[in-house]
């Protein structure tokens, strides 16, 4: 079991591990909206006016599947996973911000900032992290020249 986990970790790399964890979390977050639907969630009226929260749950699930699937792609091709990961929290942040601006939900602004910083910001940062940070090789003195 440990050997399989090591092989998977090596296969995924740092970026892939992040995408896999994020993707699984998004899928389960979406499933949670379907399994235990909320009748009138505070601050999400912008979304629930258009369709049910169970329908919006599929945004999280779809993004999660794309994100988790992108974990197994090569670096450079995983960008769609990071893009998919940003979409649902951005939509939720927009809904909460709208609720704050319209006065529907007083905490909407702080919840929107939470989604934008702890979700969108972290994902955008992780998308820029190189797979391996290798320090430059030490400079070798040229032949025939004294150091």
Backbone as a ProteinNet text record, in pm:
[ID]
protein_1_A
[PRIMARY]
XXXXXXXXXXXXXXXXXXXXXXXXXXXXXXXXXXXXXXXXXXXXXXXXXXXXXXXXXXXXXXXXXXXXXXXXXXXXXXXXXXXXXXXXXXXXXXXXXXXXXXXXXXXXXXXXXXXXXXXXXXXXXXXXXXXXXXXXXXXXXXXXXXX
[TERTIARY]
82.6	0	87.2	191	280.4	351.1	389.3	459.9	367.9	243	146.6	126.1	118.7	102.6	224.9	344.1	467	469.5	429.5	426.9	327.5	211.3	110.7	162.2	223.5	276.6	383.9	467.7	573.5	513.2	412.4	347.3	277.6	212.6	137.8	226.6	329.9	410.9	337.5	399	337.4	209.4	214.2	96.6	-18.6	12.9	-90.1	-153.6	-72.7	-127.1	-225.8	-188	-275.8	-406	-395.8	-515.1	-605	-545.9	-625	-701.6	-633.2	-699.4	-810.5	-780.1	-878.6	-998.3	-971.8	-1078.7	-1171.3	-1114	-1195.8	-1281.5	-1223.2	-1297.7	-1413.4	-1391.5	-1498.1	-1611.4	-1576.8	-1680	-1766.3	-1702.1	-1779.2	-1856.5	-1804.8	-1878.7	-2007.8	-1997.1	-2114.7	-2213	-2162.4	-2249.6	-2324.5	-2257.7	-2322.3	-2444	-2439.1	-2554.7	-2670.5	-2638.5	-2743.5	-2802.7	-2717.1	-2763.2	-2844.6	-2794.9	-2866	-2895	-2999.3	-3029.5	-3075	-3033.2	-3076.2	-3188.9	-3293.1	-3408.9	-3379.3	-3322.7	-3297.7	-3162.9	-3052.9	-2921.8	-2896.2	-2850	-2823.4	-2712.7	-2737.5	-2636.4	-2626.1	-2700.3	-2688.3	-2811.4	-2887.6	-3010.3	-2981.3	-2868.7	-2832.4	-2829.7	-2785.7	-2779.5	-2912.8	-2975.7	-3099.2	-3218.3	-3208.4	-3312.9	-3311.2	-3198.1	-3184.4	-3214.1	-3167.1	-3196.3	-3165.3	-3202.7	-3188.3	-3041.6	-3017.4	-2881.5	-2830.9	-2921.4	-2882.4	-2829.1	-2885.6	-2835.2	-2698.2	-2681.9	-2551.8	-2446.7	-2490.8	-2397.6	-2320.6	-2385.5	-2318.6	-2202.8	-2204.8	-2088.9	-1968.3	-1988.9	-1880.8	-1833.9	-1928.9	-1893.7	-1817.4	-1865.6	-1798.4	-1658.6	-1649.4	-1518.3	-1425.6	-1479	-1398.5	-1344.9	-1428.6	-1385.1	-1276.3	-1294.6	-1192.6	-1063.4	-1075.6	-958.5	-883.2	-956.3	-892.1	-832.5	-902.9	-850.9	-725.2	-717.6	-599.3	-476.6	-496.1	-383.3	-291.3	-345.3	-267.2	-205.1	-225.2	-167.9	-28.5	45.1	178.7	168.5	277.3	283.8	268.2	191.8	162.8	28.7	-6.3	-137.9	-237.8	-190.3	-276.6	-346.3	-322.9	-378.9	-531.4	-594.2	-740.4	-793.3	-714.6	-753.2	-755	-654	-650.3	-762.7	-788.3	-897.4	-1031.2	-1055	-1180.7	-1193.9	-1083.2	-1086.7	-1127.6	-1097.1	-1126.5	-1273.9	-1337.4	-1472.2	-1575.7	-1598.2	-1705.4	-1685	-1564.4	-1553.2	-1566.7	-1531.8	-1550.5	-1698.6	-1776.4	-1920.6	-1983.1	-1942.9	-1996.2	-1956.3	-1832.7	-1787	-1869.2	-1896	-1977.5	-2118.8	-2176.5	-2310.8	-2311	-2211.3	-2205.4	-2178.9	-2093.7	-2067.2	-2194.2	-2267.9	-2395.1	-2492.1	-2496.5	-2586.3	-2547.1	-2418.8	-2373	-2409.7	-2389.8	-2416.6	-2565.5	-2649.5	-2794.4	-2855.1	-2776.9	-2826.6	-2898.5	-2899.1	-2966.7	-2896.2	-2763.3	-2684.8	-2567.7	-2572.9	-2472.9	-2331.9	-2319.1	-2186.9	-2135.7	-2212.4	-2176.1	-2039.1	-2002.7	-1872.2	-1756.7	-1770.2	-1661.4	-1655.5	-1771.8	-1771.8	-1712.1	-1744.5	-1687.2	-1535.7	-1486.8	-1341.4	-1276.5	-1347.8	-1295	-1280.9	-1383.1	-1374.2	-1262.6	-1251.4	-1151.2	-1008.2	-987.4	-851	-814.8	-899.7	-862.5	-888.4	-964.7	-989.1	-922.2	-975.8	-926.1	-779	-743.7	-605.1	-507.2	-542.5	-453.8	-439.9	-548.5	-543.2	-456.6	-473.1	-391.3	-244.1	-213.4	-74.8	-20.9	-97.7	-51.5	-27.9	-103.3	-85.8	49.3	109.4	238.6	357.9	331	439.7	499.1	630.8	691.9	690.6	693.2	689.9	811.4	926.6	1048.7	1131.5	1171.4	1260.6	1401.8	1476.5	1611.9	1708	1796.7	1892.1	1989.7	2040.1	2133.9	2263.3	2323.5	2450.5	2558.4	2654.3	2763.4	2847.8	2896.5	2977.6	3112.7	3151.6	3281.1	3383.3	3500.7	3603.1	3643.4	3670.7	3712.8	3854.1	3878.5	4011.3	4111.5	4223.4	4329.5	4314.6	4210.9	4194	4195.2	4261	4268.1	4139.6	4091	3969.1	3986.2
-119	0	125.6	124.3	241	260	148.7	157.9	217.2	176.7	231.7	380.7	420.6	562.9	641.4	584.7	652.4	667.9	561.6	569	674.6	678.4	778	918.7	938.8	1071	1113.1	1018.7	1050.4	1080.7	1004.8	1023.2	1159.4	1197.8	1322.9	1445.4	1436.8	1554.7	1649.5	1761.6	1856.8	1917.6	1959.8	2024	1924.2	1803.3	1701.5	1663.5	1654.4	1623.5	1731.8	1856.2	1967.8	1959.1	1934.9	1927	1810	1696.3	1580.2	1606	1660.9	1692.1	1794.6	1898.1	2002.7	1947.2	1864.9	1807.4	1718.6	1633.1	1546.3	1630.9	1734.6	1822.7	1890.7	1936.4	2004.5	1908	1786.3	1686.9	1662.5	1641.4	1613.8	1735.7	1854.9	1976.9	1982.9	1954.4	1953.1	1844.2	1724.8	1615.2	1653.7	1725.8	1770.7	1857.3	1941.2	2024.6	1941	1827.5	1740.6	1653.6	1596.9	1505.7	1578.6	1694.6	1772.1	1911.9	1921.8	2052.3	2154.2	2278.1	2388.6	2461	2494.3	2558.5	2701.3	2780.4	2921.1	2961.6	2924.8	2957.5	3108.2	3158.7	3302.7	3344.6	3450.6	3509.3	3452	3347.2	3285.1	3308.3	3412	3438.9	3465.5	3527.4	3551.4	3419.9	3313.8	3182.6	3111.1	3109.7	3033.3	3095.5	3222	3281.9	3222.7	3173.7	3119	2970.4	2894.8	2751.7	2703.4	2581.5	2529.5	2512.1	2505.7	2484.6	2345.8	2250.1	2116.2	2120.8	2208.5	2225.3	2291.7	2392.9	2458.7	2363	2260.9	2162.3	2093.7	2078.1	2013.2	2097.6	2227.2	2310.7	2266.3	2247.1	2202.1	2062.2	1973.1	1835.3	1828.4	1896.7	1897.1	1957.2	2070.4	2134	2041.5	1972	1880.3	1764.1	1710.1	1599.1	1645.6	1762.5	1817	1845.1	1902.2	1934.3	1807.7	1708.3	1582.9	1510	1510.3	1445.6	1512.6	1643.7	1717.9	1689.4	1632.5	1598.7	1497.7	1418.5	1312.3	1356.2	1481.9	1533.4	1590.3	1606.5	1664.8	1811.9	1861.3	2003.2	2082.7	2187.9	2267.8	2230.3	2103.1	2059.5	2056.5	2079.4	2078	2211.3	2308.4	2442.4	2441.7	2349.6	2343.6	2299.1	2220.9	2182	2301.1	2386.4	2507	2602.8	2614.3	2700.5	2648.6	2518.2	2459.4	2476.9	2469.8	2483.6	2624.6	2723.7	2862.9	2898.4	2833.6	2875	2870	2755.9	2754.4	2854.7	2864	2962.9	3106.4	3131.5	3266.2	3297.9	3199.9	3219	3241.9	3163.2	3180	3316.7	3358.4	3489.7	3600.8	3588.7	3687.9	3694.3	3579.3	3575.9	3640.7	3609.1	3668.8	3819.1	3861.2	4004.1	4077	4017.2	4076.3	4086.9	3982.7	3984.6	4093.9	4118	4224.3	4361.6	4379.9	4510.2	4542.8	4441.7	4465.5	4469	4435.5	4435.9	4308.1	4210.3	4083.1	4004.8	4012.9	3933.9	4019.5	4065.9	4160.5	4101.1	3973	3909.6	3872.9	3900.7	3860.2	3907.3	4028.9	4082.2	4003.9	3968.9	3893.3	3750.5	3691.9	3556.1	3559.2	3661.2	3674.9	3688.5	3770.3	3784.4	3653.5	3577.5	3448	3355.4	3348.1	3264.2	3312.9	3444.5	3498.8	3478.3	3483.1	3466.9	3321.8	3251	3115.1	3012.2	3045	2952.1	3002	3108.3	3157.8	3199.1	3273.3	3318.3	3203.6	3106.6	2991.4	2911.2	2894.3	2819.5	2893.3	3024.7	3102.8	3096.3	3098.8	3086	2947.5	2842.7	2705.9	2683	2750.9	2736.1	2789.7	2878.3	2935.6	2861.7	2770.4	2698.6	2597.3	2603.2	2503.4	2365.7	2263.8	2127.8	2100.9	2138.8	2116.6	2243.3	2286.5	2401.6	2348	2356.8	2304.8	2422.7	2424.1	2534.9	2526.8	2641.4	2639.4	2567.5	2507	2438.3	2539.9	2502.2	2595.4	2617.3	2737.2	2770.8	2701.8	2641	2573.1	2674.3	2676.6	2767.5	2721.3	2819	2786.4	2731.2	2642.6	2584.4	2693.4	2689.2	2784.1	2915	2937.1	3061.6	3029.8	3112.5	3096	3150.2	3089	3139	3270.6
0	0	0	83.1	87.9	-44.5	-105.9	-233.2	-340.7	-340.1	-435.9	-412.4	-287.1	-254.7	-299.5	-280.3	-324.7	-476.2	-547.6	-694.4	-741.4	-676.9	-714.5	-687.6	-571.6	-537.5	-636.8	-675.6	-772.3	-909.3	-947.2	-1077.1	-1084.7	-975	-974.6	-961.1	-881.6	-853.9	-760.5	-730.8	-636.8	-691.4	-815.7	-875.2	-887.9	-930	-945.3	-813	-708.6	-576.7	-534.5	-556	-521.1	-600	-730.8	-814.3	-774	-741.5	-702.7	-572.7	-473.5	-346.1	-367.7	-443.6	-471.2	-547.8	-647.3	-727.8	-646.6	-563.6	-478.9	-384.4	-327.8	-238.3	-308.4	-430.7	-505.3	-539.2	-577.4	-607.7	-484.3	-370.2	-248.5	-200.3	-222.2	-186.8	-269.4	-398.7	-485	-446	-415.2	-373	-245.3	-157.9	-34.5	-61.2	-164.1	-199	-251.8	-313.6	-367.3	-256.7	-173.6	-68.5	37.8	81.6	184.1	129.7	48.4	-12.6	91.2	70.8	155.9	83.5	156.3	94.2	50.5	140.1	109.4	168.8	103.8	159.2	156.7	268	279.5	183.8	109.4	23.9	-116.1	-147.8	-279.4	-366.7	-336.9	-411.8	-559.5	-590.8	-730.3	-807.6	-742.4	-807.3	-802.8	-685.4	-668.6	-741.8	-782	-864.4	-1005.1	-1048.2	-1182.7	-1189.1	-1090.7	-1081.9	-940.7	-912	-775.9	-738	-609.4	-560.6	-599.4	-611	-655.8	-799.1	-881.2	-1017.1	-1015.1	-930.3	-917.8	-862.1	-788.5	-734.3	-846.6	-961.2	-1074.7	-1127.9	-1105.7	-1140	-1057.6	-927.1	-839.2	-877.8	-905.5	-937.8	-1070.3	-1171.1	-1301.5	-1290.8	-1222.5	-1204.1	-1125.8	-1027	-947.9	-1029.1	-1116.3	-1201.6	-1297.9	-1357.8	-1448.6	-1371.9	-1253.7	-1171.9	-1133	-1082.2	-1041.2	-1161.8	-1272.5	-1393.2	-1445.2	-1431.4	-1477.1	-1392.3	-1276.1	-1189.3	-1255.5	-1346.3	-1410.2	-1542.3	-1579.8	-1704.2	-1679.6	-1787.9	-1777.9	-1740.8	-1682.8	-1649.2	-1778	-1772.4	-1890.7	-1949.6	-1940.4	-1986.5	-1871.6	-1751	-1633.1	-1609.6	-1695.8	-1675.3	-1672.6	-1746.9	-1747	-1611.4	-1540.6	-1405.2	-1311.6	-1323.7	-1240.7	-1280.2	-1410.6	-1455.5	-1403.2	-1416.4	-1367.8	-1217.2	-1145.7	-1000.1	-957.1	-1038.2	-1003.4	-1026	-1119.9	-1161.4	-1048.2	-980.6	-878.7	-764.4	-703.8	-596.7	-647	-771.6	-827.5	-842.5	-887.7	-901.4	-763.6	-665.9	-529.6	-474.1	-496.6	-448.7	-512	-640.5	-709.8	-649.9	-619.5	-560.5	-422.5	-341.1	-207.2	-213.8	-306.2	-322.6	-365.5	-457.4	-500.5	-383.3	-300.7	-184.1	-86	-72.5	17.5	-38.4	-167.8	-230.1	-233.5	-245.9	-249	-109.3	-7.7	128.7	168.9	82.2	110.1	220.1	222.4	318.4	363.9	487.5	538.5	538.9	566.6	569.9	431	327.9	192.5	147.6	186.3	147.1	207	334.8	399.3	346.7	318.4	262	122	43	-91.3	-83.5	9.3	25.2	68.7	151	193.4	73.3	-11.8	-131.9	-224.3	-238.6	-330.4	-281.1	-150	-99.3	-73	2.7	42.4	-66.3	-166	-275.5	-403.5	-459.3	-587.3	-578.3	-475	-460.7	-444.5	-363.9	-343	-471.7	-544.1	-670.4	-771.5	-779.2	-873.4	-836	-707.1	-663.2	-699.5	-669.5	-695.9	-844.8	-929.5	-1073.5	-1120	-1041	-1080.7	-1019.9	-927.9	-860.7	-957.2	-977.8	-1066.4	-1000	-1081.8	-1028.4	-939.9	-987.9	-910.3	-912.4	-796.4	-787.3	-770.9	-876.8	-875	-868.5	-768.4	-762.4	-879.8	-924.1	-1037.3	-998.6	-1098.5	-1075.4	-1042	-955.3	-925.3	-1050.2	-1063.3	-1180.8	-1170.7	-1278.2	-1284.9	-1340.5	-1280.6	-1335.8	-1476.1	-1561	-1699	-1698.8	-1792.8	-1802.2	-1840	-1771.9	-1802.1	-1728.2	-1655.4	-1580.5	-1432.1	-1359.4	-1213.9	-1151.8	-1043.1	-979.9	-911.6
[MASK]
+++++++++++++++++++++++++++++++++++++++++++++++++++++++++++++++++++++++++++++++++++++++++++++++++++++++++++++++++++++++++++++++++++++++++++++++++++

